Amino acid sequence: MARSESDSDYEPLESSAQLKKKVHIFNKAQLMGLIFTLTDEYDSVNSENCMVQDAYSKLKRDIRELEHETKVLKVKKLKLT
């Protein structure tokens, strides 16, 4: 998880279950820091997801173009034989 300088007083959490157990003992400043950290992490994951979706769309378009080119080449091959 991405961490800012203000998060230095947090212990690393092993899982969301562990976070659920510890969150009730956090003070307001720690909770705000956690919220900002989670928001930053969400934005980062969302950005990566968008990049992956763009790459996937480009690959699908490339596949369609290659399939079309394969058909064209098969027709040309048949005409030559």
Secondary structure, DSSP 8 states (H G I E B T S, - for coil): ----GGGTTS---S-HHHHHHHGGG--HHHHHHHHHHHHHHHHHHHHHHHHHHHHHHHHHHHHHHHHHHHHHHHHHHHHH-
